[in-house]
């Protein structure tokens, strides 16, 4: 409990002191509350954009799992589908419904006439549907041939068709992919859309660049009918337009839609566009509600402050303590004064909400980093050694992943060991070989032997982040690394715009070149941990020097 000191002394005009103190405290409180409200109002925009982006990538993650499960079942069922196709061909003298009754529920049969119109089928939505738009492809397949899974708009299921062309007619067997795992991932995506009302629609586009063809897939909402030819043509135009945009910039996040391009799991020569549409009315409605709440809050807070300050009889020491708590983002203990407690409770509640918001974001980031660990490991084991572009991209992603892990302090323990710095630097330079080749950069190094005691992973972070920054921002092809006595330096041609801010968290010199803006901040933390002195020069060349004399092996 805060102990209030006597404010008034003998011979002082009590009334005048209370008025002056009330005005000062009222202005301070009004400034604090207005600052908090303004911060909430101005950050709503950014928070909403961040929420959209988080939900986008979360939905994309489940969608990739959904498609992967379909691909897995497709590989397992291909031979069985062809076997059933051959069996059905031999028994086409029977009614298709009779044949269907002898098959599992996931199978359907289709038969066209000479004009490629489906005249007999066990799948009601395809009755009288014309396959004439692909007749040239179908004519080339007299023997049963199975195609990859495609999206069926009437039911939102994915179906693989086996086709054969005989006697001027096409016979098809369709298999619906509907395993429990597929249903689970699909339901998870549907639940995300249901619980986030700003999501208007989630769509997939399957792009076939060689034939300039695109297929749209609304895989969450059944149409209960087939697309018309005019609709298919419009979807092709939409898909190809998005594809051409994403070839120049990927991903693309706009106010009302977000989309990203990736390789098609079913066909490595084709592509998938994942698109999320945002309801434009949701954002404006939320802002209007927020404006009303903020206006009412300001009126309430101002009225409350005026009322409190009229009866204020406590010392200025209380205000100083309160301001100090706000600066340090600490909760404030209640006092014996019930009027003052109203302000304290409002402040503590607001502070608690802000901390909860920060904790929820950090929890999501930690979840995301945990989920990325296994896919990164799988990629590193399965990537083609000759695929320099993919290896370079994977290594950039690994560097960003390691930075984020350290930034989130997921690495709790620190292992101090003896480190030979020269071979470690050479090892890290080799790690960047593919990135250097793609970026047309060369590292020239001159290294003496030096032994230090530190955590090897942290020293790797320091080296990697300096090399990564040099590659990213160097205006020349040459990057210089030297190790002389106790000084390690990194040098590249360039110019730092604001050297006073570069070690700040989330600061980026060039936002176009990407990154989280945490690399140099991590370096600063590591140097502080081991008392490594930093010297930075910023003239014609950018030079970062690190003095390891405090941790040299004795």
URKA-V722355 format. One record per residue. N is the residue number from 1. RES is the residue in one letter. PHI is phi in whole degrees, 0 to 359 (NA if undefined). PSI is psi in degrees with one decimal (NA if undefined). Layout:
BEGIN
n:N res:RES phi:PHI psi:PSI
n:N res:RES phi:PHI psi:PSI
END
This chain:
BEGIN
n:1 res:X phi:NA psi:131.7
n:2 res:X phi:289 psi:133.0
n:3 res:X phi:264 psi:117.6
n:4 res:X phi:274 psi:135.7
n:5 res:X phi:275 psi:157.0
n:6 res:X phi:292 psi:129.1
n:7 res:X phi:271 psi:-36.4
n:8 res:X phi:265 psi:142.7
n:9 res:X phi:246 psi:167.7
n:10 res:X phi:297 psi:134.0
n:11 res:X phi:86 psi:3.4
n:12 res:X phi:264 psi:143.8
n:13 res:X phi:286 psi:104.3
n:14 res:X phi:298 psi:-44.7
n:15 res:X phi:300 psi:-46.3
n:16 res:X phi:294 psi:-39.6
n:17 res:X phi:297 psi:-42.0
n:18 res:X phi:296 psi:-42.0
n:19 res:X phi:297 psi:-47.0
n:20 res:X phi:297 psi:-45.8
n:21 res:X phi:296 psi:-38.5
n:22 res:X phi:297 psi:-42.6
n:23 res:X phi:296 psi:-44.5
n:24 res:X phi:297 psi:-49.5
n:25 res:X phi:294 psi:-38.7
n:26 res:X phi:300 psi:-42.8
n:27 res:X phi:294 psi:-40.5
n:28 res:X phi:296 psi:-46.9
n:29 res:X phi:297 psi:-42.2
n:30 res:X phi:298 psi:-39.7
n:31 res:X phi:295 psi:-43.1
n:32 res:X phi:296 psi:-49.0
n:33 res:X phi:295 psi:-43.3
n:34 res:X phi:297 psi:-37.2
n:35 res:X phi:296 psi:-44.5
n:36 res:X phi:297 psi:-44.2
n:37 res:X phi:294 psi:-43.9
n:38 res:X phi:298 psi:-39.1
n:39 res:X phi:296 psi:-43.4
n:40 res:X phi:298 psi:-42.2
n:41 res:X phi:293 psi:-47.3
n:42 res:X phi:287 psi:-29.6
n:43 res:X phi:276 psi:-9.4
n:44 res:X phi:300 psi:-41.6
n:45 res:X phi:305 psi:-52.2
n:46 res:X phi:293 psi:-40.2
n:47 res:X phi:296 psi:-39.7
n:48 res:X phi:293 psi:-41.3
n:49 res:X phi:297 psi:-41.1
n:50 res:X phi:295 psi:-41.3
n:51 res:X phi:298 psi:-44.3
n:52 res:X phi:301 psi:-44.3
n:53 res:X phi:294 psi:-41.9
n:54 res:X phi:299 psi:-46.0
n:55 res:X phi:295 psi:-37.0
n:56 res:X phi:302 psi:-50.6
n:57 res:X phi:288 psi:-30.8
n:58 res:X phi:294 psi:-43.7
n:59 res:X phi:294 psi:-39.2
n:60 res:X phi:299 psi:-39.0
n:61 res:X phi:299 psi:-48.6
n:62 res:X phi:293 psi:-34.1
n:63 res:X phi:295 psi:-40.6
n:64 res:X phi:296 psi:-39.7
n:65 res:X phi:296 psi:-39.9
n:66 res:X phi:301 psi:-48.8
n:67 res:X phi:291 psi:-35.1
n:68 res:X phi:296 psi:-39.2
n:69 res:X phi:295 psi:-38.3
n:70 res:X phi:297 psi:-44.5
n:71 res:X phi:298 psi:-40.8
n:72 res:X phi:299 psi:-46.7
n:73 res:X phi:292 psi:-34.3
n:74 res:X phi:299 psi:-44.5
n:75 res:X phi:295 psi:-35.9
n:76 res:X phi:288 psi:-30.7
n:77 res:X phi:258 psi:-7.5
n:78 res:X phi:307 psi:-51.7
n:79 res:X phi:295 psi:-38.7
n:80 res:X phi:294 psi:-39.0
n:81 res:X phi:298 psi:-43.3
n:82 res:X phi:294 psi:-37.1
n:83 res:X phi:296 psi:-43.8
n:84 res:X phi:295 psi:-36.7
n:85 res:X phi:300 psi:-47.9
n:86 res:X phi:296 psi:-38.8
n:87 res:X phi:296 psi:-43.1
n:88 res:X phi:293 psi:-35.6
n:89 res:X phi:300 psi:-38.5
n:90 res:X phi:289 psi:-18.9
n:91 res:X phi:244 psi:25.8
n:92 res:X phi:290 psi:-8.7
n:93 res:X phi:289 psi:-15.0
n:94 res:X phi:270 psi:162.7
n:95 res:X phi:293 psi:140.6
n:96 res:X phi:299 psi:-34.8
n:97 res:X phi:296 psi:-37.2
n:98 res:X phi:295 psi:-43.8
n:99 res:X phi:296 psi:-40.2
n:100 res:X phi:298 psi:-36.7
n:101 res:X phi:295 psi:-18.6
n:102 res:X phi:265 psi:2.9
n:103 res:X phi:245 psi:159.9
n:104 res:X phi:299 psi:163.7
n:105 res:X phi:295 psi:-23.8
n:106 res:X phi:283 psi:-4.7
n:107 res:X phi:256 psi:144.0
n:108 res:X phi:224 psi:155.2
n:109 res:X phi:240 psi:146.6
n:110 res:X phi:220 psi:139.9
n:111 res:X phi:218 psi:130.1
n:112 res:X phi:257 psi:168.3
n:113 res:X phi:266 psi:-169.2
n:114 res:X phi:295 psi:-19.7
n:115 res:X phi:266 psi:12.1
n:116 res:X phi:67 psi:26.2
n:117 res:X phi:261 psi:130.1
n:118 res:X phi:288 psi:110.8
n:119 res:X phi:256 psi:-15.4
n:120 res:X phi:217 psi:123.7
n:121 res:X phi:200 psi:155.6
n:122 res:X phi:264 psi:1.6
n:123 res:X phi:249 psi:101.8
n:124 res:X phi:300 psi:-29.5
n:125 res:X phi:289 psi:-18.6
n:126 res:X phi:263 psi:1.4
n:127 res:X phi:299 psi:126.9
n:128 res:X phi:70 psi:12.9
n:129 res:X phi:280 psi:138.8
n:130 res:X phi:264 psi:131.2
n:131 res:X phi:259 psi:17.3
n:132 res:X phi:298 psi:-27.6
n:133 res:X phi:291 psi:-12.7
n:134 res:X phi:234 psi:25.0
n:135 res:X phi:296 psi:-33.8
n:136 res:X phi:297 psi:-36.8
n:137 res:X phi:290 psi:-43.0
n:138 res:X phi:294 psi:-34.5
n:139 res:X phi:295 psi:-24.3
n:140 res:X phi:278 psi:3.7
n:141 res:X phi:234 psi:73.4
n:142 res:X phi:292 psi:-31.9
n:143 res:X phi:270 psi:152.5
n:144 res:X phi:305 psi:130.4
n:145 res:X phi:223 psi:131.0
n:146 res:X phi:255 psi:135.7
n:147 res:X phi:259 psi:165.3
n:148 res:X phi:292 psi:164.5
n:149 res:X phi:300 psi:138.1
n:150 res:X phi:233 psi:156.9
n:151 res:X phi:279 psi:130.1
n:152 res:X phi:259 psi:107.6
n:153 res:X phi:295 psi:-28.5
n:154 res:X phi:294 psi:-36.3
n:155 res:X phi:242 psi:-9.5
n:156 res:X phi:69 psi:6.6
n:157 res:X phi:281 psi:158.7
n:158 res:X phi:261 psi:134.1
n:159 res:X phi:231 psi:139.3
n:160 res:X phi:254 psi:134.1
n:161 res:X phi:249 psi:133.2
n:162 res:X phi:260 psi:132.9
n:163 res:X phi:238 psi:147.8
n:164 res:X phi:211 psi:140.4
n:165 res:X phi:245 psi:111.9
n:166 res:X phi:217 psi:143.1
n:167 res:X phi:54 psi:42.0
n:168 res:X phi:63 psi:19.6
n:169 res:X phi:227 psi:155.7
n:170 res:X phi:252 psi:130.8
n:171 res:X phi:245 psi:135.2
n:172 res:X phi:230 psi:145.6
n:173 res:X phi:242 psi:125.1
n:174 res:X phi:250 psi:132.8
n:175 res:X phi:246 psi:124.7
n:176 res:X phi:269 psi:124.7
n:177 res:X phi:275 psi:112.2
n:178 res:X phi:211 psi:42.9
n:179 res:X phi:289 psi:164.1
n:180 res:X phi:303 psi:-39.2
n:181 res:X phi:294 psi:-39.4
n:182 res:X phi:297 psi:-44.3
n:183 res:X phi:298 psi:-39.8
n:184 res:X phi:298 psi:-50.1
n:185 res:X phi:294 psi:-36.0
n:186 res:X phi:294 psi:-41.2
n:187 res:X phi:294 psi:-35.2
n:188 res:X phi:296 psi:-41.2
n:189 res:X phi:294 psi:-43.0
n:190 res:X phi:296 psi:-37.2
n:191 res:X phi:293 psi:-37.1
n:192 res:X phi:298 psi:-44.9
n:193 res:X phi:296 psi:-39.5
n:194 res:X phi:292 psi:-36.6
n:195 res:X phi:272 psi:-7.7
n:196 res:X phi:237 psi:98.0
n:197 res:X phi:291 psi:-12.6
n:198 res:X phi:282 psi:-10.2
n:199 res:X phi:279 psi:114.0
n:200 res:X phi:277 psi:-42.1
n:201 res:X phi:198 psi:151.2
n:202 res:X phi:236 psi:124.5
n:203 res:X phi:225 psi:147.2
n:204 res:X phi:246 psi:141.1
n:205 res:X phi:241 psi:126.5
n:206 res:X phi:261 psi:116.6
n:207 res:X phi:254 psi:130.6
n:208 res:X phi:243 psi:88.9
n:209 res:X phi:299 psi:-36.8
n:210 res:X phi:297 psi:-36.1
n:211 res:X phi:258 psi:5.4
n:212 res:X phi:53 psi:44.1
n:213 res:X phi:238 psi:146.8
n:214 res:X phi:220 psi:141.1
n:215 res:X phi:239 psi:129.6
n:216 res:X phi:268 psi:141.2
n:217 res:X phi:226 psi:105.6
n:218 res:X phi:270 psi:88.4
n:219 res:X phi:272 psi:8.4
n:220 res:X phi:248 psi:-27.8
n:221 res:X phi:242 psi:109.7
n:222 res:X phi:295 psi:143.1
n:223 res:X phi:268 psi:-25.8
n:224 res:X phi:63 psi:22.8
n:225 res:X phi:198 psi:165.8
n:226 res:X phi:276 psi:154.0
n:227 res:X phi:291 psi:143.0
n:228 res:X phi:283 psi:166.5
n:229 res:X phi:296 psi:-36.0
n:230 res:X phi:293 psi:-38.1
n:231 res:X phi:294 psi:-40.9
n:232 res:X phi:297 psi:-37.7
n:233 res:X phi:295 psi:-43.2
n:234 res:X phi:296 psi:-39.1
n:235 res:X phi:295 psi:-37.3
n:236 res:X phi:298 psi:-43.2
n:237 res:X phi:297 psi:-44.5
n:238 res:X phi:299 psi:-48.3
n:239 res:X phi:296 psi:-44.4
n:240 res:X phi:294 psi:-36.5
n:241 res:X phi:297 psi:-46.2
n:242 res:X phi:298 psi:-41.4
n:243 res:X phi:301 psi:-45.6
n:244 res:X phi:295 psi:-35.5
n:245 res:X phi:293 psi:-42.8
n:246 res:X phi:286 psi:-17.7
n:247 res:X phi:293 psi:-25.7
n:248 res:X phi:263 psi:-29.0
n:249 res:X phi:211 psi:122.3
n:250 res:X phi:215 psi:123.8
n:251 res:X phi:278 psi:176.8
n:252 res:X phi:238 psi:123.3
n:253 res:X phi:243 psi:111.3
n:254 res:X phi:251 psi:176.2
n:255 res:X phi:298 psi:-40.1
n:256 res:X phi:250 psi:-1.0
n:257 res:X phi:201 psi:152.1
n:258 res:X phi:222 psi:131.9
n:259 res:X phi:210 psi:154.5
n:260 res:X phi:217 psi:146.0
n:261 res:X phi:254 psi:136.6
n:262 res:X phi:212 psi:168.7
n:263 res:X phi:290 psi:143.4
n:264 res:X phi:286 psi:125.0
n:265 res:X phi:295 psi:-29.6
n:266 res:X phi:279 psi:-24.7
n:267 res:X phi:211 psi:110.2
n:268 res:X phi:296 psi:-16.6
n:269 res:X phi:271 psi:1.6
n:270 res:X phi:236 psi:177.7
n:271 res:X phi:226 psi:160.4
n:272 res:X phi:235 psi:135.9
n:273 res:X phi:250 psi:122.2
n:274 res:X phi:262 psi:122.2
n:275 res:X phi:233 psi:133.1
n:276 res:X phi:239 psi:123.3
n:277 res:X phi:263 psi:138.7
n:278 res:X phi:253 psi:133.6
n:279 res:X phi:290 psi:114.6
n:280 res:X phi:294 psi:-26.0
n:281 res:X phi:287 psi:-28.2
n:282 res:X phi:298 psi:-44.5
n:283 res:X phi:296 psi:-47.4
n:284 res:X phi:295 psi:-37.5
n:285 res:X phi:296 psi:-43.0
n:286 res:X phi:296 psi:-40.4
n:287 res:X phi:294 psi:-40.4
n:288 res:X phi:296 psi:-41.3
n:289 res:X phi:297 psi:-43.4
n:290 res:X phi:296 psi:-40.6
n:291 res:X phi:299 psi:-44.3
n:292 res:X phi:297 psi:-45.0
n:293 res:X phi:297 psi:-42.7
n:294 res:X phi:295 psi:-41.2
n:295 res:X phi:297 psi:-45.0
n:296 res:X phi:295 psi:-37.8
n:297 res:X phi:295 psi:-42.4
n:298 res:X phi:299 psi:-46.3
n:299 res:X phi:299 psi:-44.7
n:300 res:X phi:297 psi:-46.5
n:301 res:X phi:295 psi:-44.4
n:302 res:X phi:299 psi:-44.7
n:303 res:X phi:297 psi:-42.3
n:304 res:X phi:295 psi:-42.0
n:305 res:X phi:296 psi:-43.8
n:306 res:X phi:300 psi:-43.7
n:307 res:X phi:297 psi:-42.4
n:308 res:X phi:294 psi:-43.0
n:309 res:X phi:290 psi:-26.0
n:310 res:X phi:298 psi:-36.7
n:311 res:X phi:257 psi:15.0
n:312 res:X phi:291 psi:127.0
n:313 res:X phi:223 psi:19.3
n:314 res:X phi:252 psi:171.4
n:315 res:X phi:279 psi:163.1
n:316 res:X phi:293 psi:-16.1
n:317 res:X phi:300 psi:-35.1
n:318 res:X phi:298 psi:-42.9
n:319 res:X phi:295 psi:-41.6
n:320 res:X phi:298 psi:-42.9
n:321 res:X phi:296 psi:-42.0
n:322 res:X phi:297 psi:-46.2
n:323 res:X phi:299 psi:-38.4
n:324 res:X phi:295 psi:-38.5
n:325 res:X phi:295 psi:-41.3
n:326 res:X phi:296 psi:-42.7
n:327 res:X phi:299 psi:-40.1
n:328 res:X phi:270 psi:2.4
n:329 res:X phi:57 psi:45.4
n:330 res:X phi:251 psi:146.4
n:331 res:X phi:292 psi:157.3
n:332 res:X phi:246 psi:136.4
n:333 res:X phi:286 psi:148.2
n:334 res:X phi:287 psi:154.0
n:335 res:X phi:251 psi:-176.6
n:336 res:X phi:280 psi:-14.1
n:337 res:X phi:275 psi:113.3
n:338 res:X phi:294 psi:-34.4
n:339 res:X phi:296 psi:-45.3
n:340 res:X phi:294 psi:-34.2
n:341 res:X phi:299 psi:-26.9
n:342 res:X phi:298 psi:-45.0
n:343 res:X phi:295 psi:-44.0
n:344 res:X phi:299 psi:-44.0
n:345 res:X phi:297 psi:-42.9
n:346 res:X phi:297 psi:-42.1
n:347 res:X phi:296 psi:-47.7
n:348 res:X phi:298 psi:-39.6
n:349 res:X phi:296 psi:-44.6
n:350 res:X phi:297 psi:-43.2
n:351 res:X phi:298 psi:-41.0
n:352 res:X phi:297 psi:-42.3
n:353 res:X phi:296 psi:-41.8
n:354 res:X phi:297 psi:-42.3
n:355 res:X phi:296 psi:-40.2
n:356 res:X phi:298 psi:-39.4
n:357 res:X phi:296 psi:-43.9
n:358 res:X phi:295 psi:-43.0
n:359 res:X phi:298 psi:-40.7
n:360 res:X phi:295 psi:-37.7
n:361 res:X phi:293 psi:-42.7
n:362 res:X phi:294 psi:-37.4
n:363 res:X phi:296 psi:-40.4
n:364 res:X phi:294 psi:-41.7
n:365 res:X phi:297 psi:-41.1
n:366 res:X phi:296 psi:-39.6
n:367 res:X phi:298 psi:-44.7
n:368 res:X phi:297 psi:-42.8
n:369 res:X phi:294 psi:-38.0
n:370 res:X phi:297 psi:-41.0
n:371 res:X phi:290 psi:-27.2
n:372 res:X phi:283 psi:-20.5
n:373 res:X phi:299 psi:-49.4
n:374 res:X phi:294 psi:-48.4
n:375 res:X phi:303 psi:-37.6
n:376 res:X phi:296 psi:-42.2
n:377 res:X phi:296 psi:-41.8
n:378 res:X phi:296 psi:-43.8
n:379 res:X phi:299 psi:-43.6
n:380 res:X phi:295 psi:-29.3
n:381 res:X phi:278 psi:-27.2
n:382 res:X phi:252 psi:-3.4
n:383 res:X phi:286 psi:144.3
n:384 res:X phi:290 psi:127.9
n:385 res:X phi:298 psi:-26.3
n:386 res:X phi:271 psi:-7.2
n:387 res:X phi:275 psi:82.9
n:388 res:X phi:296 psi:-36.3
n:389 res:X phi:296 psi:-45.4
n:390 res:X phi:291 psi:-39.7
n:391 res:X phi:297 psi:-40.1
n:392 res:X phi:296 psi:-45.4
n:393 res:X phi:297 psi:-40.9
n:394 res:X phi:296 psi:-40.1
n:395 res:X phi:291 psi:-38.5
n:396 res:X phi:298 psi:-41.7
n:397 res:X phi:294 psi:-37.5
n:398 res:X phi:296 psi:-42.0
n:399 res:X phi:298 psi:-46.8
n:400 res:X phi:297 psi:-39.3
n:401 res:X phi:296 psi:-46.7
n:402 res:X phi:297 psi:-38.6
n:403 res:X phi:299 psi:-45.1
n:404 res:X phi:292 psi:-37.7
n:405 res:X phi:300 psi:-46.9
n:406 res:X phi:294 psi:-41.5
n:407 res:X phi:299 psi:-38.8
n:408 res:X phi:278 psi:-0.1
n:409 res:X phi:60 psi:39.5
n:410 res:X phi:285 psi:-21.4
n:411 res:X phi:269 psi:99.8
n:412 res:X phi:275 psi:-34.5
n:413 res:X phi:258 psi:155.1
n:414 res:X phi:235 psi:127.1
n:415 res:X phi:252 psi:113.4
n:416 res:X phi:273 psi:128.3
n:417 res:X phi:213 psi:168.1
n:418 res:X phi:280 psi:127.8
n:419 res:X phi:235 psi:125.5
n:420 res:X phi:274 psi:109.7
n:421 res:X phi:290 psi:-37.1
n:422 res:X phi:300 psi:-55.3
n:423 res:X phi:297 psi:-30.0
n:424 res:X phi:294 psi:-42.8
n:425 res:X phi:296 psi:-43.3
n:426 res:X phi:298 psi:-40.9
n:427 res:X phi:299 psi:-42.4
n:428 res:X phi:290 psi:-33.5
n:429 res:X phi:297 psi:-42.8
n:430 res:X phi:298 psi:-35.6
n:431 res:X phi:302 psi:-33.0
n:432 res:X phi:269 psi:7.8
n:433 res:X phi:306 psi:-49.9
n:434 res:X phi:295 psi:-39.8
n:435 res:X phi:295 psi:-42.7
n:436 res:X phi:299 psi:-41.1
n:437 res:X phi:294 psi:-43.7
n:438 res:X phi:291 psi:-32.9
n:439 res:X phi:272 psi:0.6
n:440 res:X phi:58 psi:46.7
n:441 res:X phi:239 psi:153.7
n:442 res:X phi:228 psi:135.1
n:443 res:X phi:259 psi:124.2
n:444 res:X phi:252 psi:120.7
n:445 res:X phi:236 psi:147.8
n:446 res:X phi:224 psi:102.4
n:447 res:X phi:237 psi:128.9
n:448 res:X phi:266 psi:166.9
n:449 res:X phi:284 psi:139.2
n:450 res:X phi:206 psi:132.1
n:451 res:X phi:247 psi:131.6
n:452 res:X phi:226 psi:163.4
n:453 res:X phi:249 psi:120.1
n:454 res:X phi:189 psi:178.9
n:455 res:X phi:279 psi:120.4
n:456 res:X phi:299 psi:-39.9
n:457 res:X phi:298 psi:-38.5
n:458 res:X phi:290 psi:-39.6
n:459 res:X phi:294 psi:-36.7
n:460 res:X phi:299 psi:-40.4
n:461 res:X phi:299 psi:-42.7
n:462 res:X phi:299 psi:-47.1
n:463 res:X phi:294 psi:-49.2
n:464 res:X phi:300 psi:-43.4
n:465 res:X phi:293 psi:-34.8
n:466 res:X phi:292 psi:-43.6
n:467 res:X phi:295 psi:-44.8
n:468 res:X phi:301 psi:-43.7
n:469 res:X phi:295 psi:-39.9
n:470 res:X phi:297 psi:-43.1
n:471 res:X phi:297 psi:-42.2
n:472 res:X phi:291 psi:-39.4
n:473 res:X phi:249 psi:-6.1
n:474 res:X phi:295 psi:135.5
n:475 res:X phi:269 psi:-1.3
n:476 res:X phi:233 psi:165.7
n:477 res:X phi:282 psi:-17.7
n:478 res:X phi:262 psi:136.4
n:479 res:X phi:234 psi:133.5
n:480 res:X phi:246 psi:130.6
n:481 res:X phi:235 psi:125.0
n:482 res:X phi:231 psi:147.9
n:483 res:X phi:227 psi:103.9
n:484 res:X phi:233 psi:127.4
n:485 res:X phi:55 psi:-114.8
n:486 res:X phi:253 psi:9.2
n:487 res:X phi:253 psi:123.7
n:488 res:X phi:252 psi:126.5
n:489 res:X phi:230 psi:147.4
n:490 res:X phi:237 psi:128.9
n:491 res:X phi:226 psi:132.3
n:492 res:X phi:209 psi:153.9
n:493 res:X phi:289 psi:131.8
n:494 res:X phi:164 psi:-171.7
n:495 res:X phi:209 psi:127.8
n:496 res:X phi:270 psi:128.5
n:497 res:X phi:290 psi:-46.0
n:498 res:X phi:223 psi:92.9
n:499 res:X phi:290 psi:-17.1
n:500 res:X phi:282 psi:-16.4
n:501 res:X phi:250 psi:-10.2
n:502 res:X phi:296 psi:-24.8
n:503 res:X phi:269 psi:1.4
n:504 res:X phi:285 psi:146.4
n:505 res:X phi:296 psi:131.8
n:506 res:X phi:72 psi:7.4
n:507 res:X phi:277 psi:132.4
n:508 res:X phi:232 psi:130.3
n:509 res:X phi:293 psi:-40.7
n:510 res:X phi:225 psi:103.6
n:511 res:X phi:291 psi:-22.4
n:512 res:X phi:293 psi:-31.3
n:513 res:X phi:276 psi:4.4
n:514 res:X phi:80 psi:-163.4
n:515 res:X phi:93 psi:164.3
n:516 res:X phi:267 psi:-12.9
n:517 res:X phi:77 psi:28.7
n:518 res:X phi:237 psi:-4.7
n:519 res:X phi:299 psi:-52.0
n:520 res:X phi:289 psi:-28.8
n:521 res:X phi:295 psi:-38.0
n:522 res:X phi:295 psi:-42.7
n:523 res:X phi:302 psi:-42.4
n:524 res:X phi:299 psi:-43.0
n:525 res:X phi:297 psi:-40.3
n:526 res:X phi:293 psi:-43.4
n:527 res:X phi:294 psi:-35.0
n:528 res:X phi:293 psi:-36.3
n:529 res:X phi:297 psi:-38.1
n:530 res:X phi:250 psi:12.4
n:531 res:X phi:56 psi:41.4
n:532 res:X phi:272 psi:122.7
n:533 res:X phi:280 psi:138.4
n:534 res:X phi:250 psi:133.4
n:535 res:X phi:233 psi:124.1
n:536 res:X phi:242 psi:132.6
n:537 res:X phi:244 psi:140.4
n:538 res:X phi:219 psi:84.0
n:539 res:X phi:230 psi:-119.4
n:540 res:X phi:290 psi:-32.9
n:541 res:X phi:245 psi:150.7
n:542 res:X phi:261 psi:122.3
n:543 res:X phi:232 psi:126.5
n:544 res:X phi:249 psi:122.4
n:545 res:X phi:245 psi:138.3
n:546 res:X phi:233 psi:122.6
n:547 res:X phi:261 psi:113.9
n:548 res:X phi:264 psi:15.4
n:549 res:X phi:300 psi:-24.6
n:550 res:X phi:286 psi:-18.8
n:551 res:X phi:237 psi:20.7
n:552 res:X phi:291 psi:142.8
n:553 res:X phi:296 psi:130.7
n:554 res:X phi:267 psi:NA
END
